[in-house]
Amino acid sequence: MDHVFPNPLGVHSLVWTGEWTAGAARDAVRATAACGYDLLELTLHDTTAIDTAGTRNLLAEHGVEIACSRGLSFEADLSSTDAEVSARGEALLDESLRVAGELGARYLCGALYGALGKYPGPASARGRAHVVAGLTRLAGRAADLGITLGLEVVNRYESNLVNTAEQALALIAEVDAPNLMLHLDTYHMNIEEPDLVTPVLRAGERLGYVHIGENHRGYLGSGHLDFGAFFHALAEIGYAGPVTFESFSSAVVSPGLTADLAIWRDLWTDGADLAAHAQRFIAGGLEAAWRR
């Protein structure tokens, strides 16, 4: 790296493509490297479509690292009060962990604790107990693969269990696994947190993964988020983990995932231009923060 900040810069695969065919994988990995990113985050919403050996070869060829992410569904929800539904959620996480291991990923992140969607009521004690037990088992298996798990904090319309950094840190403490870390996302923080600084300082060494997204998920700097303060907070705690750009558009995302993520309007159509701009924006912001 020829910059002062220690963070690998990442970009989400859905900036490039909504599928993972051989051609799509090749184009996404090439584009990631060409834009100056160090890491590609691959969504595991369809693990059957991923040629893990072929993807791993592409990553090695272009010098790109990989992280994996996923959410769950209401039919396979680790936080469900129904033991069978919770077990199906854990099985999906196990499968995702296997794929992440085969890809050579060091991170599996996202809303690993429950379905991604609006719940009809608050989380239950029984559902939370299922989450703690399931994540405890998953963390043990992930440790054997050298994988860090990141619990992403998402907004109230996508989870009823973990909406703030404080809630995530409490869950992490309850599971008490050294490879279970906090995953912050500026898009969700904008909705649920008092500011973009306090959660970072509170997390400290438990922060393990970061998503950068504008308040409307469009071009960075075109919204109202105080990214300068956020980058300085990351530098203040000495955060050295990945900083990954995430943005969605139905121009790329599949119809099913478009509905899950409520992408009802497109703020961009050119992923390459969006990603190149984001890389410059993030690198510049981190550079300024670490040179303070």
BAFI-3210 file (N, C-alpha, C; in Angstrom, 3 decimals, decimal comma, padded with zeros to 6 digits):
// residues 292
n [1|2|3|4|5|6|7|8|9|10|11|12|13|14|15|16|17|18|19|20|21|22|23|24|25|26|27|28|29|30|31|32|33|34|35|36|37|38|39|40|41|42|43|44|45|46|47|48|49|50|51|52|53|54|55|56|57|58|59|60|61|62|63|64|65|66|67|68|69|70|71|72|73|74|75|76|77|78|79|80|81|82|83|84|85|86|87|88|89|90|91|92|93|94|95|96|97|98|99|100|101|102|103|104|105|106|107|108|109|110|111|112|113|114|115|116|117|118|119|120|121|122|123|124|125|126|127|128|129|130|131|132|133|134|135|136|137|138|139|140|141|142|143|144|145|146|147|148|149|150|151|152|153|154|155|156|157|158|159|160|161|162|163|164|165|166|167|168|169|170|171|172|173|174|175|176|177|178|179|180|181|182|183|184|185|186|187|188|189|190|191|192|193|194|195|196|197|198|199|200|201|202|203|204|205|206|207|208|209|210|211|212|213|214|215|216|217|218|219|220|221|222|223|224|225|226|227|228|229|230|231|232|233|234|235|236|237|238|239|240|241|242|243|244|245|246|247|248|249|250|251|252|253|254|255|256|257|258|259|260|261|262|263|264|265|266|267|268|269|270|271|272|273|274|275|276|277|278|279|280|281|282|283|284|285|286|287|288|289|290|291|292]
n.u [000,838|000,481|-000,202|-001,065|-002,993|-004,146|-006,074|-007,573|-009,267|-012,553|-015,115|-018,536|-019,932|-022,368|-022,293|-021,204|-022,429|-025,399|-025,397|-023,469|-021,994|-019,464|-018,458|-019,432|-018,161|-015,482|-015,432|-016,177|-014,121|-011,895|-012,645|-012,760|-010,057|-009,011|-010,093|-008,657|-009,232|-008,720|-010,130|-012,929|-016,293|-018,396|-021,706|-023,612|-026,150|-026,993|-025,569|-025,248|-024,631|-022,012|-018,814|-016,411|-013,674|-012,918|-013,442|-011,671|-009,235|-009,346|-009,290|-006,722|-005,188|-005,577|-004,812|-006,638|-008,385|-011,001|-014,150|-017,080|-020,660|-023,991|-027,580|-030,446|-033,592|-037,166|-038,050|-035,884|-034,612|-032,465|-033,145|-035,705|-038,531|-039,357|-037,952|-037,259|-037,269|-035,241|-033,116|-032,921|-031,979|-029,461|-028,309|-028,128|-026,237|-024,075|-023,596|-022,888|-020,565|-018,961|-018,671|-017,435|-015,017|-013,942|-013,527|-011,467|-011,919|-011,570|-013,438|-016,833|-019,733|-022,578|-026,172|-026,248|-027,730|-030,477|-033,563|-033,687|-035,619|-038,849|-040,102|-043,045|-043,206|-041,450|-038,183|-037,935|-037,239|-036,774|-036,160|-033,812|-032,185|-031,889|-030,338|-027,953|-027,027|-026,780|-024,924|-022,738|-021,989|-021,474|-019,377|-017,332|-016,885|-016,167|-013,783|-012,088|-011,644|-010,286|-011,774|-013,320|-016,298|-018,717|-021,071|-023,538|-024,934|-028,159|-030,955|-034,195|-036,176|-035,194|-034,420|-035,343|-033,766|-031,008|-030,227|-028,587|-025,187|-024,664|-026,527|-025,570|-022,990|-023,651|-024,802|-022,611|-020,925|-022,365|-022,245|-019,484|-017,125|-013,919|-013,603|-015,891|-017,188|-017,979|-019,874|-020,141|-022,221|-022,535|-024,853|-026,999|-026,380|-026,948|-029,698|-030,290|-028,400|-027,083|-025,073|-022,225|-019,903|-019,802|-020,628|-018,430|-016,253|-017,160|-017,144|-014,437|-011,788|-013,421|-014,563|-014,812|-015,396|-016,374|-018,915|-019,302|-021,687|-023,804|-026,403|-028,628|-027,856|-026,528|-024,121|-021,145|-020,803|-022,772|-024,910|-025,997|-024,282|-021,748|-018,947|-016,283|-016,005|-016,577|-014,464|-012,316|-012,932|-012,555|-009,793|-008,982|-009,461|-007,683|-008,475|-007,980|-009,146|-011,151|-012,604|-015,410|-017,130|-020,581|-023,392|-026,576|-028,501|-031,331|-030,645|-028,656|-028,986|-030,760|-034,298|-035,613|-033,895|-033,876|-036,447|-036,255|-034,412|-035,675|-035,336|-036,455|-035,955|-033,511|-030,350|-028,087|-026,609|-024,310|-022,031|-019,214|-018,295|-019,410|-018,083|-015,366|-015,385|-016,144|-013,941|-011,893|-012,977|-013,213|-010,542|-009,299|-010,571|-009,834|-007,076|-006,724|-007,690|-005,918|-003,594|-003,848]
n.v [-001,195|002,272|004,329|006,085|005,047|001,983|000,295|-002,265|-001,601|-002,163|-003,370|-003,934|-006,832|-006,485|-004,011|-004,446|-006,725|-008,775|-011,463|-014,556|-015,883|-017,531|-015,618|-013,212|-013,235|-013,078|-010,535|-008,893|-009,277|-008,392|-005,707|-004,780|-004,865|-003,120|-000,674|-000,110|-001,295|-003,403|-005,571|-007,700|-007,910|-010,566|-011,421|-014,016|-014,913|-016,792|-019,564|-021,819|-021,029|-020,352|-020,880|-021,980|-022,713|-021,688|-018,946|-018,392|-018,753|-016,636|-014,451|-014,734|-014,382|-011,682|-010,425|-009,844|-009,726|-011,533|-011,110|-012,364|-012,108|-012,225|-012,401|-013,647|-015,446|-015,266|-017,834|-019,252|-018,482|-017,567|-016,332|-017,076|-018,124|-020,644|-023,746|-025,366|-023,633|-021,887|-023,691|-024,175|-021,699|-021,718|-023,804|-022,670|-020,696|-022,313|-023,512|-021,245|-020,570|-022,711|-022,251|-019,733|-020,450|-022,117|-020,245|-018,833|-016,735|-014,349|-013,161|-013,361|-011,746|-009,663|-009,591|-011,903|-013,014|-013,086|-012,841|-010,715|-008,167|-006,594|-007,069|-008,193|-007,564|-007,027|-008,506|-011,769|-013,374|-016,101|-016,367|-014,834|-016,416|-018,630|-017,422|-016,779|-019,349|-020,522|-018,798|-019,154|-021,787|-021,512|-019,650|-021,151|-023,064|-021,332|-020,296|-022,467|-022,356|-020,060|-017,728|-014,605|-013,546|-011,111|-009,145|-007,424|-004,268|-003,300|-001,368|-000,638|-001,530|-003,750|-005,528|-006,778|-007,160|-006,339|-003,215|-001,145|-000,208|-000,657|-002,670|-004,736|-005,108|-006,012|-008,474|-009,731|-009,870|-011,665|-014,028|-014,353|-014,992|-014,892|-014,380|-013,172|-010,265|-006,698|-005,191|-002,332|-000,052|002,754|003,654|002,416|003,308|006,012|006,049|004,915|005,569|008,088|009,643|009,465|008,908|008,224|005,402|004,132|004,804|003,627|000,956|000,304|-001,965|-004,076|-003,629|-004,939|-004,914|-002,758|-001,045|001,338|003,582|005,891|008,087|007,748|005,658|006,236|008,000|008,595|011,354|012,814|012,975|013,596|012,681|012,750|011,975|012,642|012,970|010,354|008,858|009,956|009,043|006,293|006,280|007,248|005,139|003,386|001,599|-001,066|-002,762|-004,006|-001,563|-001,170|-000,378|-000,063|-000,271|-000,182|-000,925|-001,359|-001,664|-003,462|-005,380|-008,415|-009,085|-010,306|-009,791|-007,054|-006,442|-007,406|-005,607|-003,256|-001,525|000,902|002,955|004,091|005,272|005,256|004,052|003,273|001,204|001,060|003,718|004,683|003,043|003,708|006,395|006,117|004,740|006,643|008,608|007,351|006,551|009,063|010,267|008,596|008,877|011,570|011,512|009,791|011,217|013,281]
n.w [000,000|-000,780|000,898|003,964|005,668|007,230|006,236|004,227|001,219|000,174|-002,127|-002,762|-004,294|-005,589|-006,720|-009,110|-010,351|-010,490|-010,540|-010,474|-012,535|-014,543|-016,332|-015,224|-012,742|-013,517|-014,757|-012,581|-010,677|-012,121|-012,556|-009,941|-009,158|-011,086|-010,330|-008,104|-005,694|-002,827|-001,995|-002,530|-001,744|-001,548|-001,999|-000,524|-001,235|-003,021|-002,919|-004,477|-007,020|-007,141|-008,260|-006,495|-006,669|-009,180|-008,780|-006,702|-008,003|-009,849|-008,102|-006,984|-009,278|-009,851|-007,562|-005,475|-002,429|-000,656|000,917|002,539|002,642|004,036|004,493|006,297|005,857|006,507|006,528|007,232|009,811|012,218|014,596|015,162|017,132|016,714|016,788|014,610|012,403|013,225|013,224|010,492|009,687|010,917|009,494|006,945|007,483|008,147|005,659|004,217|005,565|004,869|002,080|002,147|003,348|001,352|-000,612|000,414|002,122|004,786|006,274|007,266|007,057|008,009|008,571|010,423|012,366|012,000|010,026|007,137|007,151|007,818|010,979|012,760|015,432|018,607|019,357|020,817|023,990|023,769|021,050|020,981|022,591|020,922|018,949|020,349|021,062|018,508|017,205|018,844|018,303|015,551|015,546|016,663|014,647|012,594|013,596|013,337|010,642|010,334|010,107|010,614|012,122|011,380|012,949|011,579|012,122|011,611|010,316|011,866|010,157|009,007|010,904|014,132|016,255|016,359|016,175|016,905|017,710|020,407|021,075|019,459|020,519|023,051|022,437|021,276|023,493|025,029|023,554|023,498|021,927|020,535|017,805|016,941|015,829|015,687|013,104|011,414|009,577|007,670|006,382|007,778|010,348|010,135|010,376|012,890|014,934|017,239|016,139|013,880|015,142|017,956|018,175|016,975|018,632|020,966|020,249|019,738|019,961|019,277|016,857|013,680|010,961|008,271|006,549|004,025|003,088|001,445|002,744|001,119|-000,381|-002,715|-004,768|-002,986|-000,815|-001,984|-000,386|002,987|004,987|007,528|006,679|007,104|009,898|010,633|009,443|010,857|013,399|013,055|012,631|015,106|016,906|015,901|013,934|011,751|009,968|007,145|004,944|003,304|000,347|-000,230|-002,247|-003,862|-006,778|-008,847|-011,408|-011,465|-009,360|-008,678|-009,327|-007,093|-004,906|-005,095|-004,194|-001,547|-000,487|-000,803|-003,064|-004,714|-006,407|-008,706|-008,042|-009,432|-012,489|-013,681|-012,679|-012,726|-012,848|-010,475|-008,556|-008,957|-008,244|-005,532|-004,486|-004,647|-002,999|-000,458|000,023|000,046|002,230|004,384|004,249|004,919|007,538|008,880|008,673|010,375]
ca.u [000,000|001,258|-000,923|-000,753|-004,001|-003,849|-007,269|-007,870|-010,494|-013,358|-016,318|-019,532|-020,113|-023,597|-021,993|-020,798|-023,276|-026,380|-025,233|-022,075|-021,559|-018,024|-018,174|-019,692|-017,096|-014,260|-015,558|-016,228|-012,794|-011,046|-013,053|-012,369|-008,625|-008,761|-010,491|-007,739|-009,698|-007,948|-011,018|-014,274|-017,243|-019,313|-022,920|-023,849|-027,588|-027,183|-024,270|-025,172|-024,163|-020,624|-017,706|-015,438|-012,300|-012,700|-013,394|-010,423|-008,155|-009,455|-008,838|-005,267|-004,628|-005,667|-004,345|-007,776|-008,901|-012,450|-014,962|-018,411|-021,737|-025,326|-028,649|-031,298|-034,979|-038,113|-038,196|-034,643|-034,315|-031,813|-033,781|-037,093|-038,903|-039,565|-036,636|-036,973|-036,922|-033,930|-032,147|-032,707|-031,101|-028,095|-027,819|-027,721|-024,988|-023,037|-023,293|-022,172|-019,232|-018,221|-018,339|-016,450|-013,747|-013,433|-013,102|-010,311|-012,333|-011,234|-014,582|-018,218|-020,407|-023,961|-027,170|-026,150|-028,563|-031,903|-034,066|-033,546|-036,961|-039,585|-040,771|-044,316|-043,116|-040,082|-037,509|-038,319|-036,142|-036,510|-035,452|-032,455|-031,449|-031,521|-029,245|-026,729|-026,565|-026,363|-023,698|-021,648|-021,541|-020,936|-018,079|-016,350|-016,555|-015,466|-012,417|-011,310|-011,341|-009,598|-012,729|-013,945|-017,712|-019,086|-022,503|-023,879|-026,019|-029,034|-032,038|-035,392|-037,003|-034,506|-034,187|-035,907|-032,846|-029,753|-030,379|-027,557|-023,912|-024,789|-027,207|-024,663|-021,915|-024,218|-024,943|-021,250|-020,442|-023,090|-021,685|-018,133|-016,188|-012,951|-013,696|-017,179|-016,891|-019,007|-019,845|-020,882|-022,598|-022,935|-026,242|-027,875|-026,060|-027,646|-031,081|-030,476|-027,434|-027,124|-024,079|-021,366|-018,654|-019,969|-020,580|-017,072|-015,448|-017,674|-016,758|-013,004|-011,144|-014,415|-014,967|-014,087|-015,713|-017,086|-019,549|-019,500|-022,794|-024,429|-027,713|-029,597|-027,156|-026,014|-022,725|-020,639|-020,639|-023,939|-025,931|-025,719|-023,501|-020,479|-017,935|-015,025|-016,024|-016,529|-013,100|-011,448|-013,211|-011,860|-008,365|-008,772|-009,388|-006,678|-009,130|-007,159|-009,873|-011,663|-013,596|-015,992|-018,200|-021,781|-024,476|-027,443|-029,370|-032,030|-029,975|-027,738|-029,492|-031,845|-035,617|-035,913|-033,102|-034,363|-037,602|-035,790|-033,665|-036,545|-034,701|-037,579|-035,483|-032,096|-029,537|-026,972|-026,717|-022,953|-021,304|-017,784|-018,092|-019,748|-017,038|-014,130|-015,595|-016,144|-012,572|-011,166|-013,599|-012,849|-009,093|-008,978|-011,055|-008,989|-005,741|-006,775|-007,906|-004,719|-002,516|-004,279]
ca.v [000,000|003,500|005,348|005,984|004,299|000,546|-000,472|-002,711|-001,008|-003,167|-002,983|-005,000|-007,449|-006,016|-002,815|-004,921|-007,739|-009,443|-012,912|-014,965|-016,804|-017,444|-014,332|-012,135|-013,281|-012,562|-009,086|-008,234|-009,302|-007,494|-004,327|-004,465|-004,572|-001,953|000,528|000,103|-001,928|-004,548|-006,635|-007,802|-008,569|-011,375|-011,821|-015,453|-015,179|-018,010|-020,258|-022,871|-020,454|-019,921|-021,802|-021,490|-022,887|-020,726|-017,599|-018,257|-018,578|-015,273|-013,542|-014,842|-013,819|-010,224|-009,906|-009,310|-010,531|-011,663|-011,260|-012,848|-011,586|-012,741|-012,261|-014,829|-015,229|-015,619|-019,287|-019,795|-017,342|-018,023|-015,716|-017,517|-018,889|-022,016|-024,396|-025,882|-022,477|-021,450|-024,687|-023,947|-020,540|-022,135|-024,627|-021,743|-020,078|-023,340|-023,628|-020,026|-020,676|-023,651|-021,570|-018,705|-021,132|-022,568|-019,061|-018,235|-015,512|-014,209|-012,525|-013,641|-010,651|-009,381|-009,832|-013,356|-013,405|-013,162|-012,506|-009,332|-007,721|-005,955|-008,007|-007,656|-007,216|-007,035|-009,795|-012,515|-013,972|-017,436|-016,157|-014,382|-017,584|-019,402|-016,700|-016,942|-020,726|-020,759|-018,056|-019,785|-022,940|-021,027|-019,012|-022,218|-023,623|-020,296|-020,196|-023,558|-021,970|-018,771|-016,731|-013,691|-013,267|-009,735|-008,920|-006,117|-003,528|-002,810|-000,526|-001,263|-002,112|-004,946|-006,419|-006,340|-007,645|-005,575|-001,946|-000,202|-000,806|-001,119|-003,961|-005,727|-005,378|-006,832|-009,830|-010,256|-010,209|-012,838|-015,188|-014,416|-015,682|-013,875|-014,092|-012,540|-008,832|-005,745|-004,731|-001,082|000,385|004,155|003,815|002,050|004,190|007,274|005,900|004,440|006,045|009,535|010,246|008,452|008,831|007,543|003,933|003,701|004,925|002,632|-000,379|000,105|-003,135|-005,054|-003,323|-005,847|-004,729|-001,497|-000,706|002,751|003,817|007,200|007,972|007,282|004,569|006,691|008,427|009,119|012,799|013,475|013,016|014,479|012,027|013,377|010,934|013,103|012,618|008,891|008,410|010,351|008,136|005,036|006,496|007,457|003,845|002,571|000,520|-001,479|-003,749|-003,581|-000,512|-001,653|000,426|-000,826|000,490|-001,075|-000,372|-002,431|-001,826|-004,591|-006,373|-009,262|-008,628|-010,795|-009,043|-005,680|-006,354|-007,584|-004,424|-002,096|-000,616|001,341|003,959|003,913|006,470|005,113|002,988|002,941|000,698|001,343|005,112|004,757|002,393|004,487|007,584|005,709|004,404|007,911|009,296|006,662|006,646|010,432|010,518|007,881|009,481|012,806|011,179|009,191|012,211|014,387]
ca.w [000,000|-000,841|001,654|005,381|006,421|007,179|005,879|002,873|000,704|-000,500|-002,862|-002,749|-005,608|-006,227|-007,499|-010,436|-010,977|-009,646|-010,695|-010,297|-013,569|-014,778|-016,960|-014,265|-011,742|-014,148|-014,947|-011,278|-010,051|-012,909|-012,313|-008,568|-009,176|-011,935|-009,590|-006,991|-004,455|-002,339|-001,534|-003,094|-000,858|-002,351|-001,311|-000,621|-001,261|-003,834|-002,870|-005,506|-008,282|-006,995|-008,530|-005,511|-007,161|-010,256|-008,202|-005,936|-008,983|-010,364|-007,054|-006,898|-010,515|-009,845|-006,285|-004,750|-001,323|-000,680|002,121|002,195|003,477|003,749|005,473|006,344|005,463|007,563|006,518|007,800|010,674|013,441|015,759|015,285|018,329|016,244|016,768|013,263|011,567|013,683|012,758|009,062|009,602|011,249|008,384|005,885|007,913|008,010|004,231|003,845|006,151|004,019|000,828|002,470|003,547|000,055|-001,356|001,071|002,809|006,204|006,921|006,904|007,745|007,671|009,624|010,591|013,508|011,719|008,699|006,716|006,814|008,900|011,875|013,256|016,851|019,153|019,502|022,018|024,759|023,205|019,790|021,290|023,087|019,729|018,300|021,137|020,927|017,129|016,913|019,603|017,508|014,284|015,804|016,846|013,334|011,840|014,126|012,750|009,262|010,346|009,632|011,562|011,873|011,668|013,157|011,027|012,759|010,550|010,809|012,449|009,110|008,532|012,042|015,419|017,290|016,424|015,462|017,349|018,098|021,789|021,057|018,875|021,478|024,129|021,900|021,127|024,839|025,497|022,855|024,055|021,040|020,114|016,378|016,658|015,888|015,290|011,714|011,309|008,238|007,831|005,936|008,885|011,473|009,906|010,802|014,263|015,917|017,450|015,256|013,261|015,903|019,241|018,073|016,646|019,850|021,909|019,772|019,947|019,361|018,835|015,487|012,800|009,538|008,056|005,273|003,724|002,175|001,615|003,395|000,124|-001,069|-003,999|-004,810|-001,718|-000,822|-002,565|000,651|004,121|006,037|007,908|006,546|007,691|011,317|010,734|009,146|011,962|014,514|012,751|012,886|016,544|017,588|015,235|013,192|010,615|009,186|005,842|004,754|002,049|-000,235|-000,547|-002,854|-004,626|-007,807|-009,555|-012,690|-011,300|-008,417|-009,167|-008,871|-005,750|-003,929|-005,177|-003,293|-000,167|-000,071|-001,047|-004,024|-005,540|-007,358|-009,014|-007,907|-010,361|-013,489|-014,122|-011,519|-012,818|-012,466|-009,051|-007,762|-009,056|-007,416|-004,127|-004,081|-004,441|-001,866|000,787|000,205|000,411|003,574|005,337|004,211|005,700|008,950|009,468|008,661|011,245]
c.u [000,878|000,544|-000,680|-001,777|-003,800|-004,968|-007,251|-009,206|-011,251|-014,531|-017,251|-019,760|-021,341|-023,446|-021,700|-021,849|-024,255|-026,323|-023,764|-021,736|-020,052|-017,657|-018,365|-018,601|-015,806|-014,313|-015,519|-014,858|-011,842|-011,361|-012,659|-010,896|-008,330|-009,103|-009,593|-008,202|-008,815|-008,813|-012,363|-015,150|-018,300|-020,521|-023,199|-025,338|-027,934|-025,856|-024,126|-024,593|-022,669|-019,651|-016,548|-013,994|-011,986|-012,581|-012,092|-009,227|-008,161|-008,923|-007,315|-004,596|-004,569|-005,261|-005,431|-008,171|-010,421|-013,010|-016,337|-019,447|-023,053|-026,311|-029,471|-032,714|-035,899|-038,372|-036,975|-034,016|-033,745|-032,532|-035,235|-037,323|-039,135|-038,199|-036,271|-036,577|-035,533|-032,840|-031,874|-031,811|-029,656|-027,492|-027,366|-026,402|-023,830|-022,605|-022,509|-020,742|-018,361|-017,761|-017,280|-015,066|-013,123|-012,928|-011,836|-010,636|-011,882|-012,379|-015,891|-019,060|-021,868|-024,882|-027,284|-027,115|-030,040|-032,265|-033,860|-034,923|-037,666|-040,377|-042,064|-044,281|-041,683|-039,503|-037,906|-037,090|-035,780|-035,742|-034,015|-031,599|-031,021|-030,335|-027,936|-026,165|-026,041|-025,067|-022,503|-021,094|-020,875|-019,561|-016,991|-015,919|-015,793|-014,011|-011,530|-010,876|-010,574|-010,469|-013,284|-015,395|-018,003|-020,590|-022,846|-025,077|-026,877|-030,233|-033,268|-036,299|-036,394|-034,160|-034,916|-034,976|-031,620|-029,871|-029,322|-026,279|-023,980|-025,464|-026,306|-023,552|-022,412|-024,367|-023,581|-020,684|-021,104|-022,556|-020,252|-017,204|-015,223|-013,041|-015,069|-017,029|-018,090|-018,776|-020,742|-021,092|-023,150|-024,366|-027,212|-027,633|-026,817|-029,091|-031,185|-029,567|-027,537|-026,162|-023,223|-020,069|-018,786|-019,924|-019,188|-016,197|-015,870|-017,207|-015,280|-012,482|-012,141|-014,934|-014,133|-014,339|-016,555|-017,652|-019,677|-020,632|-023,398|-025,826|-028,805|-029,034|-026,649|-024,536|-022,308|-020,397|-021,812|-025,101|-025,499|-024,843|-022,158|-019,383|-016,599|-014,938|-015,916|-015,121|-012,138|-011,688|-012,526|-010,366|-008,081|-008,668|-008,353|-007,267|-008,356|-007,863|-010,395|-012,647|-014,175|-017,164|-019,370|-022,846|-025,277|-028,265|-030,060|-031,513|-029,049|-028,371|-030,673|-033,189|-035,960|-035,180|-033,476|-035,533|-037,177|-035,137|-034,449|-035,872|-035,768|-037,184|-033,988|-031,360|-028,281|-027,255|-025,351|-022,116|-019,829|-017,481|-018,338|-018,610|-015,736|-014,225|-015,507|-014,735|-011,761|-011,678|-013,149|-011,350|-008,696|-009,397|-010,214|-007,589|-005,712|-006,902|-006,628|-003,528|-002,773|-003,153]
c.v [001,252|004,647|005,126|005,159|002,801|-000,308|-000,987|-002,104|-002,052|-002,563|-004,187|-005,524|-006,929|-004,637|-003,215|-005,802|-008,342|-010,945|-013,255|-016,116|-016,655|-016,088|-013,168|-012,076|-012,692|-011,041|-008,346|-008,178|-008,370|-006,033|-003,882|-004,070|-003,296|-000,651|000,795|-000,455|-003,128|-005,774|-006,541|-008,524|-009,271|-011,769|-013,303|-015,781|-016,375|-018,749|-021,301|-022,337|-020,140|-021,070|-021,344|-021,612|-021,867|-019,310|-017,388|-018,063|-017,162|-014,261|-013,541|-014,188|-012,294|-009,602|-009,261|-010,264|-010,633|-011,737|-011,722|-012,249|-012,242|-012,306|-013,534|-014,457|-015,601|-017,126|-019,980|-018,698|-017,832|-017,502|-016,143|-018,246|-020,360|-022,682|-024,898|-024,750|-021,962|-022,402|-024,521|-022,722|-020,902|-022,979|-023,747|-021,060|-021,058|-023,496|-022,412|-020,045|-021,624|-022,972|-020,495|-019,313|-021,580|-021,408|-018,430|-016,943|-015,530|-013,579|-013,080|-012,680|-010,559|-009,594|-011,339|-013,890|-013,569|-012,821|-011,029|-008,853|-007,164|-006,999|-007,379|-007,230|-007,281|-008,442|-010,456|-013,073|-015,338|-017,317|-015,720|-015,548|-018,481|-018,751|-016,919|-018,350|-020,995|-020,055|-018,626|-020,973|-022,484|-020,407|-020,052|-022,818|-022,613|-020,168|-021,284|-023,240|-020,655|-017,625|-015,915|-013,473|-011,822|-009,600|-007,513|-005,522|-002,927|-002,076|-001,322|-001,927|-003,394|-005,910|-005,872|-006,695|-006,766|-004,331|-000,916|-000,949|-001,361|-002,493|-005,051|-006,101|-006,226|-008,274|-010,494|-010,674|-011,471|-014,111|-015,439|-015,297|-014,647|-013,502|-013,560|-011,046|-008,000|-005,300|-003,495|-000,692|001,800|004,405|003,527|002,943|005,503|007,233|005,714|005,060|007,566|010,298|009,117|008,215|007,970|006,024|003,398|003,714|003,891|001,229|-000,664|-001,121|-004,211|-004,761|-004,163|-005,665|-003,474|-001,445|000,803|002,857|005,177|007,022|007,500|006,156|004,965|007,057|009,011|010,627|013,542|013,539|013,906|013,851|012,711|012,308|011,352|012,732|011,110|008,371|008,786|009,471|006,784|005,165|006,619|006,132|002,920|001,422|000,205|-002,497|-003,183|-002,420|-000,723|-000,782|-000,475|000,110|-000,448|-000,295|-001,527|-002,588|-003,035|-005,708|-007,134|-008,782|-009,065|-010,016|-007,564|-005,474|-006,471|-006,317|-003,132|-001,061|-000,181|002,442|003,791|005,235|006,392|003,978|002,511|002,520|001,048|002,775|005,307|004,219|003,177|005,748|007,236|005,398|005,660|008,623|008,674|006,791|008,050|010,757|009,839|008,474|010,739|012,516|010,642|010,151|013,370|014,840]
c.w [000,000|-000,146|003,137|006,161|006,225|006,580|004,440|002,436|-000,115|-001,246|-002,905|-004,160|-006,341|-006,871|-008,945|-011,108|-009,985|-009,747|-010,501|-011,250|-013,745|-015,373|-016,011|-013,207|-012,303|-014,269|-013,607|-010,619|-010,795|-012,610|-010,912|-008,509|-009,956|-011,225|-008,384|-005,670|-004,120|-002,124|-002,253|-002,085|-001,702|-001,519|-001,569|-000,627|-002,140|-003,922|-003,968|-006,812|-008,268|-007,259|-007,637|-006,008|-008,247|-009,735|-007,447|-006,879|-009,562|-009,355|-006,943|-008,109|-010,461|-008,508|-005,449|-003,628|-001,429|000,739|001,661|003,142|003,097|004,832|005,427|005,910|006,621|007,608|007,118|008,655|011,999|014,684|015,957|016,610|017,984|016,066|015,372|012,317|011,935|013,188|011,262|008,843|009,891|010,135|007,214|006,232|007,816|006,556|003,756|004,376|005,327|002,739|001,072|002,671|002,242|-000,797|-000,785|001,792|004,264|006,993|006,360|007,728|007,332|008,860|009,840|011,635|013,173|010,302|008,412|006,252|008,032|009,696|012,402|014,725|017,325|019,223|020,817|022,719|024,192|021,888|020,021|021,797|021,924|019,013|019,038|020,976|019,517|016,783|017,668|018,831|016,209|014,475|016,004|015,521|012,481|012,299|013,534|011,322|009,185|009,877|010,800|011,155|012,256|011,786|012,697|011,756|011,648|011,150|011,211|011,426|008,542|009,660|013,271|016,577|017,465|015,546|015,837|017,690|019,516|021,849|020,500|019,842|022,642|023,682|021,748|022,483|025,360|024,836|023,319|023,237|020,482|018,639|015,968|016,903|015,446|013,847|011,623|009,852|008,360|007,372|007,079|010,108|011,354|010,398|012,317|015,322|016,106|016,543|014,689|014,029|017,157|019,131|017,772|017,889|020,889|021,522|020,030|019,230|018,921|017,433|014,528|011,322|009,399|006,646|005,166|002,712|002,471|002,205|002,431|-000,748|-002,461|-003,928|-003,461|-001,848|-001,406|-001,581|001,798|005,204|006,261|007,878|007,137|009,160|011,505|010,484|010,277|013,193|014,292|013,039|014,377|017,298|016,947|014,453|011,915|009,718|007,878|005,948|003,361|001,603|-000,634|-001,110|-003,740|-005,641|-008,510|-010,973|-012,669|-010,475|-009,003|-008,622|-007,447|-004,677|-003,944|-004,224|-001,840|000,375|-000,287|-001,937|-005,024|-006,520|-007,529|-008,924|-008,773|-011,344|-013,966|-012,913|-011,540|-012,388|-010,975|-008,186|-007,790|-008,199|-005,936|-003,638|-003,796|-003,195|-000,540|001,060|000,644|001,829|004,634|005,406|005,076|007,197|009,589|009,474|009,632|012,200]
res [m|d|h|v|f|p|n|p|l|g|v|h|s|l|v|w|t|g|e|w|t|a|g|a|a|r|d|a|v|r|a|t|a|a|c|g|y|d|l|l|e|l|t|l|h|d|t|t|a|i|d|t|a|g|t|r|n|l|l|a|e|h|g|v|e|i|a|c|s|r|g|l|s|f|e|a|d|l|s|s|t|d|a|e|v|s|a|r|g|e|a|l|l|d|e|s|l|r|v|a|g|e|l|g|a|r|y|l|c|g|a|l|y|g|a|l|g|k|y|p|g|p|a|s|a|r|g|r|a|h|v|v|a|g|l|t|r|l|a|g|r|a|a|d|l|g|i|t|l|g|l|e|v|v|n|r|y|e|s|n|l|v|n|t|a|e|q|a|l|a|l|i|a|e|v|d|a|p|n|l|m|l|h|l|d|t|y|h|m|n|i|e|e|p|d|l|v|t|p|v|l|r|a|g|e|r|l|g|y|v|h|i|g|e|n|h|r|g|y|l|g|s|g|h|l|d|f|g|a|f|f|h|a|l|a|e|i|g|y|a|g|p|v|t|f|e|s|f|s|s|a|v|v|s|p|g|l|t|a|d|l|a|i|w|r|d|l|w|t|d|g|a|d|l|a|a|h|a|q|r|f|i|a|g|g|l|e|a|a|w|r|r]
***
